[in-house]
Amino acid sequence: MTAMRNALSDEEYAAQADKGEPEKGRWSQQDQLLAAVHDQVAQMTHVLICANTSSKGKRPKAPEPMRRPGSRGVQPKQKISDEQANTLFQLINGGAA
């Protein structure tokens, strides 16, 4: 794999980097550990920024973890409809009987 990667021209390498999908590749244990360190540093940075932002200031969104082989990206949360919200409200307030 290294020999194949080293044989690529700069243009081919740039094209591969642009359309890369790391979740489809294989990672060594070292790569996995490095990704874990990356995620922890990003999380610590986020916490530091939030702790030093005034309560009225806009807080940044939490960082997404680095994509890993065999995993999907973070899926957006689904919005609930008004009907679903009303049903949930009734269930919470004892209307399930």
PDB file as gemmi writes it, atoms N, CA and C in Angstrom:
CRYST1    1.000    1.000    1.000  90.00  90.00  90.00 P 1                      
ATOM      1  N   MET A   1       0.830  -1.195   0.000  1.00  0.00           N  
ATOM      2  CA  MET A   1       0.000   0.000   0.000  1.00  0.00           C  
ATOM      3  C   MET A   1       0.872   1.256   0.000  1.00  0.00           C  
ATOM      4  N   THR A   2       1.931   1.217   0.796  1.00  0.00           N  
ATOM      5  CA  THR A   2       2.827   2.379   0.848  1.00  0.00           C  
ATOM      6  C   THR A   2       3.489   2.605  -0.494  1.00  0.00           C  
ATOM      7  N   ALA A   3       3.925   1.525  -1.136  1.00  0.00           N  
ATOM      8  CA  ALA A   3       4.568   1.648  -2.443  1.00  0.00           C  
ATOM      9  C   ALA A   3       3.594   2.220  -3.468  1.00  0.00           C  
ATOM     10  N   MET A   4       2.363   1.772  -3.424  1.00  0.00           N  
ATOM     11  CA  MET A   4       1.359   2.302  -4.354  1.00  0.00           C  
ATOM     12  C   MET A   4       1.107   3.779  -4.091  1.00  0.00           C  
ATOM     13  N   ARG A   5       1.019   4.139  -2.818  1.00  0.00           N  
ATOM     14  CA  ARG A   5       0.788   5.540  -2.464  1.00  0.00           C  
ATOM     15  C   ARG A   5       1.973   6.403  -2.871  1.00  0.00           C  
ATOM     16  N   ASN A   6       3.183   5.902  -2.677  1.00  0.00           N  
ATOM     17  CA  ASN A   6       4.378   6.666  -3.032  1.00  0.00           C  
ATOM     18  C   ASN A   6       4.533   6.820  -4.544  1.00  0.00           C  
ATOM     19  N   ALA A   7       3.919   5.924  -5.317  1.00  0.00           N  
ATOM     20  CA  ALA A   7       4.022   5.987  -6.773  1.00  0.00           C  
ATOM     21  C   ALA A   7       3.062   7.006  -7.385  1.00  0.00           C  
ATOM     22  N   LEU A   8       2.121   7.523  -6.608  1.00  0.00           N  
ATOM     23  CA  LEU A   8       1.159   8.492  -7.134  1.00  0.00           C  
ATOM     24  C   LEU A   8       1.827   9.834  -7.405  1.00  0.00           C  
ATOM     25  N   SER A   9       1.363  10.492  -8.465  1.00  0.00           N  
ATOM     26  CA  SER A   9       1.829  11.852  -8.738  1.00  0.00           C  
ATOM     27  C   SER A   9       1.129  12.800  -7.767  1.00  0.00           C  
ATOM     28  N   ASP A  10       1.606  14.034  -7.716  1.00  0.00           N  
ATOM     29  CA  ASP A  10       0.986  15.014  -6.819  1.00  0.00           C  
ATOM     30  C   ASP A  10      -0.483  15.252  -7.166  1.00  0.00           C  
ATOM     31  N   GLU A  11      -0.803  15.269  -8.468  1.00  0.00           N  
ATOM     32  CA  GLU A  11      -2.185  15.483  -8.900  1.00  0.00           C  
ATOM     33  C   GLU A  11      -3.075  14.306  -8.496  1.00  0.00           C  
ATOM     34  N   GLU A  12      -2.571  13.076  -8.701  1.00  0.00           N  
ATOM     35  CA  GLU A  12      -3.338  11.896  -8.320  1.00  0.00           C  
ATOM     36  C   GLU A  12      -3.543  11.845  -6.802  1.00  0.00           C  
ATOM     37  N   TYR A  13      -2.508  12.211  -6.075  1.00  0.00           N  
ATOM     38  CA  TYR A  13      -2.591  12.203  -4.612  1.00  0.00           C  
ATOM     39  C   TYR A  13      -3.622  13.217  -4.133  1.00  0.00           C  
ATOM     40  N   ALA A  14      -3.630  14.414  -4.736  1.00  0.00           N  
ATOM     41  CA  ALA A  14      -4.603  15.446  -4.366  1.00  0.00           C  
ATOM     42  C   ALA A  14      -6.022  14.986  -4.690  1.00  0.00           C  
ATOM     43  N   ALA A  15      -6.192  14.335  -5.846  1.00  0.00           N  
ATOM     44  CA  ALA A  15      -7.518  13.842  -6.228  1.00  0.00           C  
ATOM     45  C   ALA A  15      -7.992  12.776  -5.243  1.00  0.00           C  
ATOM     46  N   GLN A  16      -7.104  11.896  -4.831  1.00  0.00           N  
ATOM     47  CA  GLN A  16      -7.468  10.865  -3.859  1.00  0.00           C  
ATOM     48  C   GLN A  16      -7.844  11.490  -2.516  1.00  0.00           C  
ATOM     49  N   ALA A  17      -7.116  12.516  -2.117  1.00  0.00           N  
ATOM     50  CA  ALA A  17      -7.383  13.171  -0.826  1.00  0.00           C  
ATOM     51  C   ALA A  17      -8.735  13.869  -0.837  1.00  0.00           C  
ATOM     52  N   ASP A  18      -9.123  14.440  -1.984  1.00  0.00           N  
ATOM     53  CA  ASP A  18     -10.389  15.161  -2.078  1.00  0.00           C  
ATOM     54  C   ASP A  18     -11.590  14.239  -1.944  1.00  0.00           C  
ATOM     55  N   LYS A  19     -11.482  13.040  -2.500  1.00  0.00           N  
ATOM     56  CA  LYS A  19     -12.628  12.130  -2.452  1.00  0.00           C  
ATOM     57  C   LYS A  19     -12.409  10.984  -1.474  1.00  0.00           C  
ATOM     58  N   GLY A  20     -11.503  11.156  -0.555  1.00  0.00           N  
ATOM     59  CA  GLY A  20     -11.200  10.103   0.411  1.00  0.00           C  
ATOM     60  C   GLY A  20     -12.357   9.818   1.355  1.00  0.00           C  
ATOM     61  N   GLU A  21     -12.498   8.560   1.717  1.00  0.00           N  
ATOM     62  CA  GLU A  21     -13.514   8.123   2.661  1.00  0.00           C  
ATOM     63  C   GLU A  21     -12.835   7.207   3.676  1.00  0.00           C  
ATOM     64  N   PRO A  22     -12.311   7.770   4.761  1.00  0.00           N  
ATOM     65  CA  PRO A  22     -11.547   6.958   5.700  1.00  0.00           C  
ATOM     66  C   PRO A  22     -12.339   5.836   6.345  1.00  0.00           C  
ATOM     67  N   GLU A  23     -13.662   5.962   6.394  1.00  0.00           N  
ATOM     68  CA  GLU A  23     -14.449   4.908   7.016  1.00  0.00           C  
ATOM     69  C   GLU A  23     -14.473   3.624   6.186  1.00  0.00           C  
ATOM     70  N   LYS A  24     -13.994   3.692   4.943  1.00  0.00           N  
ATOM     71  CA  LYS A  24     -13.951   2.502   4.094  1.00  0.00           C  
ATOM     72  C   LYS A  24     -12.574   1.845   4.083  1.00  0.00           C  
ATOM     73  N   GLY A  25     -11.615   2.440   4.728  1.00  0.00           N  
ATOM     74  CA  GLY A  25     -10.267   1.890   4.750  1.00  0.00           C  
ATOM     75  C   GLY A  25      -9.986   1.077   5.990  1.00  0.00           C  
ATOM     76  N   ARG A  26      -8.748   0.558   6.085  1.00  0.00           N  
ATOM     77  CA  ARG A  26      -8.335  -0.182   7.272  1.00  0.00           C  
ATOM     78  C   ARG A  26      -7.372   0.683   8.057  1.00  0.00           C  
ATOM     79  N   TRP A  27      -7.524   0.702   9.353  1.00  0.00           N  
ATOM     80  CA  TRP A  27      -6.639   1.481  10.211  1.00  0.00           C  
ATOM     81  C   TRP A  27      -5.892   0.548  11.147  1.00  0.00           C  
ATOM     82  N   SER A  28      -4.655   0.895  11.413  1.00  0.00           N  
ATOM     83  CA  SER A  28      -3.881   0.145  12.393  1.00  0.00           C  
ATOM     84  C   SER A  28      -4.297   0.575  13.793  1.00  0.00           C  
ATOM     85  N   GLN A  29      -3.784  -0.148  14.796  1.00  0.00           N  
ATOM     86  CA  GLN A  29      -4.088   0.239  16.178  1.00  0.00           C  
ATOM     87  C   GLN A  29      -3.525   1.628  16.454  1.00  0.00           C  
ATOM     88  N   GLN A  30      -2.376   1.930  15.868  1.00  0.00           N  
ATOM     89  CA  GLN A  30      -1.769   3.252  16.048  1.00  0.00           C  
ATOM     90  C   GLN A  30      -2.673   4.344  15.476  1.00  0.00           C  
ATOM     91  N   ASP A  31      -3.242   4.093  14.311  1.00  0.00           N  
ATOM     92  CA  ASP A  31      -4.164   5.062  13.709  1.00  0.00           C  
ATOM     93  C   ASP A  31      -5.394   5.267  14.585  1.00  0.00           C  
ATOM     94  N   GLN A  32      -5.909   4.168  15.130  1.00  0.00           N  
ATOM     95  CA  GLN A  32      -7.080   4.263  16.004  1.00  0.00           C  
ATOM     96  C   GLN A  32      -6.765   5.078  17.257  1.00  0.00           C  
ATOM     97  N   LEU A  33      -5.598   4.837  17.850  1.00  0.00           N  
ATOM     98  CA  LEU A  33      -5.201   5.579  19.045  1.00  0.00           C  
ATOM     99  C   LEU A  33      -5.012   7.057  18.742  1.00  0.00           C  
ATOM    100  N   LEU A  34      -4.418   7.358  17.592  1.00  0.00           N  
ATOM    101  CA  LEU A  34      -4.215   8.748  17.206  1.00  0.00           C  
ATOM    102  C   LEU A  34      -5.561   9.450  16.998  1.00  0.00           C  
ATOM    103  N   ALA A  35      -6.516   8.749  16.408  1.00  0.00           N  
ATOM    104  CA  ALA A  35      -7.847   9.324  16.229  1.00  0.00           C  
ATOM    105  C   ALA A  35      -8.512   9.582  17.579  1.00  0.00           C  
ATOM    106  N   ALA A  36      -8.305   8.676  18.534  1.00  0.00           N  
ATOM    107  CA  ALA A  36      -8.864   8.871  19.880  1.00  0.00           C  
ATOM    108  C   ALA A  36      -8.242  10.098  20.546  1.00  0.00           C  
ATOM    109  N   VAL A  37      -6.936  10.278  20.380  1.00  0.00           N  
ATOM    110  CA  VAL A  37      -6.267  11.457  20.939  1.00  0.00           C  
ATOM    111  C   VAL A  37      -6.807  12.724  20.279  1.00  0.00           C  
ATOM    112  N   HIS A  38      -6.982  12.673  18.966  1.00  0.00           N  
ATOM    113  CA  HIS A  38      -7.537  13.819  18.234  1.00  0.00           C  
ATOM    114  C   HIS A  38      -8.905  14.196  18.787  1.00  0.00           C  
ATOM    115  N   ASP A  39      -9.764  13.190  18.991  1.00  0.00           N  
ATOM    116  CA  ASP A  39     -11.111  13.456  19.506  1.00  0.00           C  
ATOM    117  C   ASP A  39     -11.061  14.056  20.902  1.00  0.00           C  
ATOM    118  N   GLN A  40     -10.166  13.557  21.756  1.00  0.00           N  
ATOM    119  CA  GLN A  40     -10.070  14.069  23.119  1.00  0.00           C  
ATOM    120  C   GLN A  40      -9.555  15.507  23.138  1.00  0.00           C  
ATOM    121  N   VAL A  41      -8.572  15.818  22.297  1.00  0.00           N  
ATOM    122  CA  VAL A  41      -8.057  17.190  22.234  1.00  0.00           C  
ATOM    123  C   VAL A  41      -9.149  18.134  21.732  1.00  0.00           C  
ATOM    124  N   ALA A  42      -9.902  17.701  20.727  1.00  0.00           N  
ATOM    125  CA  ALA A  42     -10.996  18.530  20.215  1.00  0.00           C  
ATOM    126  C   ALA A  42     -12.053  18.753  21.293  1.00  0.00           C  
ATOM    127  N   GLN A  43     -12.363  17.701  22.061  1.00  0.00           N  
ATOM    128  CA  GLN A  43     -13.356  17.831  23.133  1.00  0.00           C  
ATOM    129  C   GLN A  43     -12.855  18.769  24.223  1.00  0.00           C  
ATOM    130  N   MET A  44     -11.591  18.631  24.621  1.00  0.00           N  
ATOM    131  CA  MET A  44     -11.017  19.498  25.655  1.00  0.00           C  
ATOM    132  C   MET A  44     -11.007  20.958  25.196  1.00  0.00           C  
ATOM    133  N   THR A  45     -10.691  21.191  23.933  1.00  0.00           N  
ATOM    134  CA  THR A  45     -10.710  22.547  23.387  1.00  0.00           C  
ATOM    135  C   THR A  45     -12.125  23.115  23.443  1.00  0.00           C  
ATOM    136  N   HIS A  46     -13.103  22.294  23.087  1.00  0.00           N  
ATOM    137  CA  HIS A  46     -14.499  22.723  23.130  1.00  0.00           C  
ATOM    138  C   HIS A  46     -14.910  23.094  24.555  1.00  0.00           C  
ATOM    139  N   VAL A  47     -14.551  22.258  25.520  1.00  0.00           N  
ATOM    140  CA  VAL A  47     -14.892  22.526  26.918  1.00  0.00           C  
ATOM    141  C   VAL A  47     -14.215  23.813  27.393  1.00  0.00           C  
ATOM    142  N   LEU A  48     -12.966  24.002  27.012  1.00  0.00           N  
ATOM    143  CA  LEU A  48     -12.234  25.204  27.409  1.00  0.00           C  
ATOM    144  C   LEU A  48     -12.904  26.463  26.854  1.00  0.00           C  
ATOM    145  N   ILE A  49     -13.295  26.409  25.600  1.00  0.00           N  
ATOM    146  CA  ILE A  49     -13.963  27.561  24.984  1.00  0.00           C  
ATOM    147  C   ILE A  49     -15.304  27.825  25.664  1.00  0.00           C  
ATOM    148  N   CYS A  50     -16.067  26.767  25.930  1.00  0.00           N  
ATOM    149  CA  CYS A  50     -17.372  26.936  26.584  1.00  0.00           C  
ATOM    150  C   CYS A  50     -17.219  27.483  28.000  1.00  0.00           C  
ATOM    151  N   ALA A  51     -16.191  27.024  28.714  1.00  0.00           N  
ATOM    152  CA  ALA A  51     -15.984  27.488  30.092  1.00  0.00           C  
ATOM    153  C   ALA A  51     -15.584  28.954  30.136  1.00  0.00           C  
ATOM    154  N   ASN A  52     -14.962  29.448  29.078  1.00  0.00           N  
ATOM    155  CA  ASN A  52     -14.497  30.827  29.055  1.00  0.00           C  
ATOM    156  C   ASN A  52     -15.365  31.741  28.193  1.00  0.00           C  
ATOM    157  N   THR A  53     -16.556  31.278  27.853  1.00  0.00           N  
ATOM    158  CA  THR A  53     -17.505  32.091  27.104  1.00  0.00           C  
ATOM    159  C   THR A  53     -18.547  32.595  28.089  1.00  0.00           C  
ATOM    160  N   SER A  54     -18.911  33.860  27.965  1.00  0.00           N  
ATOM    161  CA  SER A  54     -19.920  34.403  28.884  1.00  0.00           C  
ATOM    162  C   SER A  54     -21.237  33.645  28.711  1.00  0.00           C  
ATOM    163  N   SER A  55     -22.036  33.657  29.742  1.00  0.00           N  
ATOM    164  CA  SER A  55     -23.289  32.899  29.698  1.00  0.00           C  
ATOM    165  C   SER A  55     -24.228  33.413  28.612  1.00  0.00           C  
ATOM    166  N   LYS A  56     -24.070  34.652  28.213  1.00  0.00           N  
ATOM    167  CA  LYS A  56     -24.926  35.209  27.162  1.00  0.00           C  
ATOM    168  C   LYS A  56     -24.329  35.019  25.770  1.00  0.00           C  
ATOM    169  N   GLY A  57     -23.047  34.621  25.727  1.00  0.00           N  
ATOM    170  CA  GLY A  57     -22.384  34.453  24.438  1.00  0.00           C  
ATOM    171  C   GLY A  57     -22.812  33.180  23.731  1.00  0.00           C  
ATOM    172  N   LYS A  58     -22.616  33.155  22.433  1.00  0.00           N  
ATOM    173  CA  LYS A  58     -22.965  31.981  21.641  1.00  0.00           C  
ATOM    174  C   LYS A  58     -21.880  30.927  21.819  1.00  0.00           C  
ATOM    175  N   ARG A  59     -22.289  29.728  22.194  1.00  0.00           N  
ATOM    176  CA  ARG A  59     -21.332  28.640  22.399  1.00  0.00           C  
ATOM    177  C   ARG A  59     -21.182  27.841  21.103  1.00  0.00           C  
ATOM    178  N   PRO A  60     -19.978  27.382  20.822  1.00  0.00           N  
ATOM    179  CA  PRO A  60     -19.792  26.588  19.607  1.00  0.00           C  
ATOM    180  C   PRO A  60     -20.419  25.207  19.768  1.00  0.00           C  
ATOM    181  N   LYS A  61     -20.773  24.593  18.647  1.00  0.00           N  
ATOM    182  CA  LYS A  61     -21.322  23.241  18.739  1.00  0.00           C  
ATOM    183  C   LYS A  61     -20.194  22.262  19.051  1.00  0.00           C  
ATOM    184  N   ALA A  62     -20.546  21.152  19.646  1.00  0.00           N  
ATOM    185  CA  ALA A  62     -19.559  20.144  20.039  1.00  0.00           C  
ATOM    186  C   ALA A  62     -18.878  19.575  18.795  1.00  0.00           C  
ATOM    187  N   PRO A  63     -17.593  19.243  18.896  1.00  0.00           N  
ATOM    188  CA  PRO A  63     -16.882  18.714  17.736  1.00  0.00           C  
ATOM    189  C   PRO A  63     -17.350  17.302  17.391  1.00  0.00           C  
ATOM    190  N   GLU A  64     -17.335  16.990  16.103  1.00  0.00           N  
ATOM    191  CA  GLU A  64     -17.683  15.638  15.665  1.00  0.00           C  
ATOM    192  C   GLU A  64     -16.444  14.757  15.783  1.00  0.00           C  
ATOM    193  N   PRO A  65     -16.615  13.503  16.157  1.00  0.00           N  
ATOM    194  CA  PRO A  65     -15.460  12.608  16.222  1.00  0.00           C  
ATOM    195  C   PRO A  65     -14.892  12.356  14.824  1.00  0.00           C  
ATOM    196  N   MET A  66     -13.612  12.053  14.759  1.00  0.00           N  
ATOM    197  CA  MET A  66     -12.975  11.738  13.493  1.00  0.00           C  
ATOM    198  C   MET A  66     -13.614  10.473  12.917  1.00  0.00           C  
ATOM    199  N   ARG A  67     -13.876  10.491  11.622  1.00  0.00           N  
ATOM    200  CA  ARG A  67     -14.477   9.313  10.994  1.00  0.00           C  
ATOM    201  C   ARG A  67     -13.507   8.143  11.067  1.00  0.00           C  
ATOM    202  N   ARG A  68     -14.041   6.980  11.389  1.00  0.00           N  
ATOM    203  CA  ARG A  68     -13.235   5.772  11.528  1.00  0.00           C  
ATOM    204  C   ARG A  68     -13.753   4.698  10.579  1.00  0.00           C  
ATOM    205  N   PRO A  69     -12.904   3.737  10.231  1.00  0.00           N  
ATOM    206  CA  PRO A  69     -13.351   2.658   9.344  1.00  0.00           C  
ATOM    207  C   PRO A  69     -14.541   1.906   9.927  1.00  0.00           C  
ATOM    208  N   GLY A  70     -15.509   1.624   9.088  1.00  0.00           N  
ATOM    209  CA  GLY A  70     -16.663   0.851   9.504  1.00  0.00           C  
ATOM    210  C   GLY A  70     -17.719   1.639  10.259  1.00  0.00           C  
ATOM    211  N   SER A  71     -17.567   2.945  10.357  1.00  0.00           N  
ATOM    212  CA  SER A  71     -18.563   3.738  11.080  1.00  0.00           C  
ATOM    213  C   SER A  71     -19.141   4.785  10.152  1.00  0.00           C  
ATOM    214  N   ARG A  72     -20.347   5.163  10.440  1.00  0.00           N  
ATOM    215  CA  ARG A  72     -20.998   6.217   9.665  1.00  0.00           C  
ATOM    216  C   ARG A  72     -20.720   7.551  10.331  1.00  0.00           C  
ATOM    217  N   GLY A  73     -20.925   8.595   9.584  1.00  0.00           N  
ATOM    218  CA  GLY A  73     -20.794   9.926  10.150  1.00  0.00           C  
ATOM    219  C   GLY A  73     -21.923  10.187  11.141  1.00  0.00           C  
ATOM    220  N   VAL A  74     -21.859  11.291  11.811  1.00  0.00           N  
ATOM    221  CA  VAL A  74     -22.896  11.652  12.769  1.00  0.00           C  
ATOM    222  C   VAL A  74     -24.184  11.943  12.003  1.00  0.00           C  
ATOM    223  N   GLN A  75     -25.243  11.250  12.393  1.00  0.00           N  
ATOM    224  CA  GLN A  75     -26.530  11.415  11.728  1.00  0.00           C  
ATOM    225  C   GLN A  75     -27.281  12.585  12.363  1.00  0.00           C  
ATOM    226  N   PRO A  76     -27.897  13.435  11.548  1.00  0.00           N  
ATOM    227  CA  PRO A  76     -28.658  14.554  12.118  1.00  0.00           C  
ATOM    228  C   PRO A  76     -29.865  14.033  12.895  1.00  0.00           C  
ATOM    229  N   LYS A  77     -30.203  14.732  13.971  1.00  0.00           N  
ATOM    230  CA  LYS A  77     -31.358  14.330  14.774  1.00  0.00           C  
ATOM    231  C   LYS A  77     -32.633  14.660  14.012  1.00  0.00           C  
ATOM    232  N   GLN A  78     -33.597  13.750  14.117  1.00  0.00           N  
ATOM    233  CA  GLN A  78     -34.865  13.968  13.443  1.00  0.00           C  
ATOM    234  C   GLN A  78     -35.725  14.941  14.254  1.00  0.00           C  
ATOM    235  N   LYS A  79     -36.408  15.803  13.556  1.00  0.00           N  
ATOM    236  CA  LYS A  79     -37.344  16.732  14.195  1.00  0.00           C  
ATOM    237  C   LYS A  79     -38.671  16.003  14.372  1.00  0.00           C  
ATOM    238  N   ILE A  80     -39.341  16.245  15.501  1.00  0.00           N  
ATOM    239  CA  ILE A  80     -40.642  15.623  15.699  1.00  0.00           C  
ATOM    240  C   ILE A  80     -41.731  16.578  15.243  1.00  0.00           C  
ATOM    241  N   SER A  81     -42.799  15.994  14.746  1.00  0.00           N  
ATOM    242  CA  SER A  81     -43.928  16.808  14.266  1.00  0.00           C  
ATOM    243  C   SER A  81     -44.751  17.289  15.457  1.00  0.00           C  
ATOM    244  N   ASP A  82     -45.659  18.208  15.199  1.00  0.00           N  
ATOM    245  CA  ASP A  82     -46.552  18.708  16.255  1.00  0.00           C  
ATOM    246  C   ASP A  82     -47.417  17.579  16.803  1.00  0.00           C  
ATOM    247  N   GLU A  83     -47.858  16.694  15.919  1.00  0.00           N  
ATOM    248  CA  GLU A  83     -48.695  15.565  16.353  1.00  0.00           C  
ATOM    249  C   GLU A  83     -47.900  14.637  17.279  1.00  0.00           C  
ATOM    250  N   GLN A  84     -46.653  14.343  16.908  1.00  0.00           N  
ATOM    251  CA  GLN A  84     -45.809  13.504  17.748  1.00  0.00           C  
ATOM    252  C   GLN A  84     -45.521  14.182  19.087  1.00  0.00           C  
ATOM    253  N   ALA A  85     -45.307  15.491  19.066  1.00  0.00           N  
ATOM    254  CA  ALA A  85     -45.050  16.229  20.304  1.00  0.00           C  
ATOM    255  C   ALA A  85     -46.265  16.185  21.216  1.00  0.00           C  
ATOM    256  N   ASN A  86     -47.478  16.331  20.652  1.00  0.00           N  
ATOM    257  CA  ASN A  86     -48.701  16.258  21.456  1.00  0.00           C  
ATOM    258  C   ASN A  86     -48.899  14.872  22.042  1.00  0.00           C  
ATOM    259  N   THR A  87     -48.642  13.830  21.251  1.00  0.00           N  
ATOM    260  CA  THR A  87     -48.750  12.461  21.749  1.00  0.00           C  
ATOM    261  C   THR A  87     -47.771  12.224  22.893  1.00  0.00           C  
ATOM    262  N   LEU A  88     -46.550  12.672  22.722  1.00  0.00           N  
ATOM    263  CA  LEU A  88     -45.543  12.530  23.774  1.00  0.00           C  
ATOM    264  C   LEU A  88     -45.958  13.295  25.025  1.00  0.00           C  
ATOM    265  N   PHE A  89     -46.492  14.485  24.862  1.00  0.00           N  
ATOM    266  CA  PHE A  89     -46.948  15.287  26.000  1.00  0.00           C  
ATOM    267  C   PHE A  89     -48.057  14.557  26.760  1.00  0.00           C  
ATOM    268  N   GLN A  90     -48.980  13.957  26.021  1.00  0.00           N  
ATOM    269  CA  GLN A  90     -50.080  13.220  26.672  1.00  0.00           C  
ATOM    270  C   GLN A  90     -49.547  11.992  27.405  1.00  0.00           C  
ATOM    271  N   LEU A  91     -48.613  11.284  26.823  1.00  0.00           N  
ATOM    272  CA  LEU A  91     -48.037  10.107  27.476  1.00  0.00           C  
ATOM    273  C   LEU A  91     -47.297  10.480  28.754  1.00  0.00           C  
ATOM    274  N   ILE A  92     -46.556  11.556  28.710  1.00  0.00           N  
ATOM    275  CA  ILE A  92     -45.808  11.996  29.890  1.00  0.00           C  
ATOM    276  C   ILE A  92     -46.751  12.420  31.009  1.00  0.00           C  
ATOM    277  N   ASN A  93     -47.862  13.019  30.652  1.00  0.00           N  
ATOM    278  CA  ASN A  93     -48.807  13.519  31.644  1.00  0.00           C  
ATOM    279  C   ASN A  93     -49.917  12.539  32.000  1.00  0.00           C  
ATOM    280  N   GLY A  94     -49.681  11.251  31.776  1.00  0.00           N  
ATOM    281  CA  GLY A  94     -50.630  10.219  32.209  1.00  0.00           C  
ATOM    282  C   GLY A  94     -51.781   9.963  31.285  1.00  0.00           C  
ATOM    283  N   GLY A  95     -51.673  10.332  30.039  1.00  0.00           N  
ATOM    284  CA  GLY A  95     -52.779  10.121  29.104  1.00  0.00           C  
ATOM    285  C   GLY A  95     -52.691   8.822  28.347  1.00  0.00           C  
ATOM    286  N   ALA A  96     -51.827   7.895  28.760  1.00  0.00           N  
ATOM    287  CA  ALA A  96     -51.659   6.643  28.039  1.00  0.00           C  
ATOM    288  C   ALA A  96     -52.713   5.613  28.404  1.00  0.00           C  
ATOM    289  N   ALA A  97     -53.447   5.827  29.473  1.00  0.00           N  
ATOM    290  CA  ALA A  97     -54.422   4.827  29.942  1.00  0.00           C  
ATOM    291  C   ALA A  97     -55.611   4.855  29.079  1.00  0.00           C  
TER     292      ALA A  97                                                      
END                                                                             
